[in-house]
Amino acid sequence: MKCIKTDFEGLLVCEFNKFPDERGFFMESYNINTFAQNGINLTFVQDNISVSKSGVIRGMHGQILPNQTKFVRCISGEIYDVALDIRKNSPTFGKYFGIHLSMEKNNALLIPHGFLHGFSVTSGADAMVLYKTTGVYSKAGEYSVNPKTCGIDWKVENEITSERDTLSQNFEDFCKSDKISEIYASIEV
């Protein structure tokens, strides 16, 4: 596995080594030593799987107390994965990074806490997303922003969003809220 830095501090694109033969392929999806060799010294404590239909947009979500760094992979279908920087003192505050993830592309995105996260399903079929987190889920610590208010081109037509995500606070109001100050107080940039 190799990890490539982006213009966003701490946000990494990781590419896996794939070993194909006539039977199919083998790929190591997680190895603590390989992560450490790439400068990633994190303890992941929860794995999540999300299956979504074509055109679905999930997001934008984040969590504090405990903070969550996420390692996101698409293991079936294809997604457009997005990380939106909400670290107030970051030079990329309010900007987003988007990348297509799929098993065929052999890639993943490491998203540090201090980012909102979301994705859209860009394949014509369902997509299965596997992500590891450094903090267990906490309903009291989660927060969300309406994905359609973030200035993101989601790369899909006939968008499908949940009522919860659609009714979430818009990004502009979120940036003015006490919540972002609380989030900012929990991170270092």
C-alpha positions in Angstrom: 0.0 0.0 0.0 1.2 3.5 -0.7 -0.4 6.7 0.6 -0.4 10.0 -1.4 -0.7 13.4 0.3 -3.4 15.8 -0.9 -3.5 19.6 -0.6 -5.5 19.0 2.6 -3.4 18.5 5.7 -3.7 14.9 6.9 -6.1 13.8 4.1 -4.5 10.8 2.2 -5.4 8.8 -0.8 -4.2 5.2 -0.3 -3.6 2.7 -3.1 -3.5 -1.0 -2.4 -1.2 -3.7 -3.8 -3.3 -6.2 -5.7 -2.0 -9.6 -6.7 -4.1 -11.1 -9.5 -3.8 -14.6 -11.0 -6.1 -16.9 -13.0 -8.3 -17.5 -9.9 -8.9 -13.8 -9.2 -6.8 -11.6 -6.9 -5.5 -11.2 -3.4 -5.3 -7.9 -1.6 -4.4 -6.9 1.9 -6.9 -4.4 3.0 -5.5 -3.6 6.4 -2.1 -4.2 8.1 -1.1 -2.1 11.1 2.6 -2.4 10.1 1.9 -1.2 6.5 0.0 1.7 7.9 2.8 2.6 10.2 5.3 2.5 7.3 3.1 5.1 5.6 3.1 7.3 8.7 -0.4 6.3 9.8 -0.3 5.5 13.5 -3.9 5.1 14.4 -6.0 2.7 16.3 -9.2 1.7 14.6 -12.0 0.6 16.9 -15.0 0.2 14.7 -15.8 -1.1 11.2 -18.9 -0.1 9.3 -20.5 -1.3 6.1 -23.0 0.8 4.1 -24.9 -0.4 1.1 -26.5 2.2 -1.1 -28.5 2.3 -4.3 -27.3 4.2 -7.5 -27.8 7.9 -7.1 -27.8 7.9 -3.3 -26.0 10.7 -1.5 -25.0 10.1 2.1 -23.7 12.9 4.2 -22.3 15.2 5.3 -21.5 13.7 8.7 -19.0 14.0 11.4 -18.5 13.3 15.1 -16.8 14.6 18.2 -16.4 13.0 21.6 -15.0 10.7 20.5 -13.4 12.2 17.4 -13.4 10.0 14.4 -10.7 9.6 11.7 -12.2 7.5 8.9 -10.5 5.1 6.5 -13.1 4.7 3.6 -13.1 2.0 0.8 -15.7 1.0 -1.8 -15.7 -2.8 -2.1 -18.5 -3.1 -4.6 -19.8 -0.6 -7.2 -18.3 2.9 -7.3 -18.7 6.0 -5.1 -17.7 9.7 -5.3 -16.2 10.2 -1.8 -16.0 13.7 -0.4 -14.2 15.2 2.6 -15.1 18.8 3.5 -12.6 20.7 5.7 -14.2 22.4 8.7 -11.0 23.2 10.6 -11.3 26.9 11.1 -7.5 27.7 11.0 -6.9 25.4 8.0 -5.9 27.0 4.7 -8.4 24.6 3.1 -11.3 25.5 5.5 -14.6 25.3 3.6 -13.1 23.5 0.6 -13.7 19.9 -0.3 -11.7 17.0 -1.8 -13.6 14.4 -3.9 -12.4 11.2 -5.4 -14.0 8.2 -7.1 -13.4 5.0 -5.0 -13.9 1.4 -6.2 -12.4 -2.0 -5.9 -11.2 -1.7 -9.5 -9.4 1.5 -8.7 -7.8 -0.2 -5.6 -8.0 3.0 -3.6 -9.2 4.4 -0.3 -9.4 7.7 1.5 -8.0 8.5 5.0 -10.1 11.3 6.4 -8.9 12.9 9.7 -11.3 14.3 12.2 -12.1 17.9 11.5 -13.7 17.0 8.1 -17.3 16.4 7.2 -17.7 13.2 5.2 -20.2 12.1 2.5 -20.4 10.1 -0.7 -22.6 9.5 -3.7 -23.1 6.3 -5.6 -21.9 6.8 -9.1 -22.1 3.2 -10.4 -25.3 2.0 -12.1 -25.6 -0.6 -9.4 -25.6 -0.7 -5.6 -22.3 0.3 -3.8 -20.9 -1.3 -0.7 -18.7 1.0 1.4 -16.5 -0.3 4.2 -15.0 2.2 6.6 -12.9 1.9 9.7 -13.1 4.6 12.4 -10.9 5.6 15.3 -13.8 6.4 17.6 -16.9 4.4 18.3 -20.2 5.8 17.2 -21.8 8.3 19.6 -25.3 9.6 18.9 -24.6 12.5 21.3 -21.4 13.5 19.4 -22.6 13.2 15.8 -23.4 16.2 13.6 -24.6 16.6 10.1 -25.0 19.1 7.3 -27.4 19.0 4.3 -25.1 17.7 1.5 -26.9 19.9 -1.1 -25.8 23.1 0.7 -22.0 22.5 0.5 -21.3 23.5 -3.1 -20.4 20.0 -4.1 -20.9 18.5 -7.6 -22.1 15.0 -6.5 -21.6 13.5 -10.0 -25.1 11.9 -10.0 -28.5 12.6 -11.5 -31.8 11.7 -9.8 -30.3 12.2 -6.4 -31.6 10.2 -3.4 -31.0 11.6 0.1 -32.5 10.7 3.4 -35.0 12.9 5.1 -32.5 13.2 8.0 -29.7 14.5 5.7 -32.0 16.8 3.8 -33.4 18.4 7.0 -29.9 18.9 8.5 -28.5 22.4 8.9 -27.2 24.1 5.8 -23.4 24.6 5.6 -23.4 28.4 5.8 -25.4 28.3 9.1 -23.3 25.4 10.4 -20.1 27.5 9.9 -21.7 30.3 12.0 -22.9 28.0 14.7 -21.6 27.1 18.2 -21.2 23.5 16.9 -18.2 24.4 14.7 -16.5 26.2 17.6 -17.0 23.1 19.7 -15.6 20.9 16.9 -12.7 23.2 16.4 -11.9 23.1 20.1 -11.6 19.3 19.9 -9.0 19.3 17.1 -5.5 20.6 16.2 -4.5 21.9 12.8 
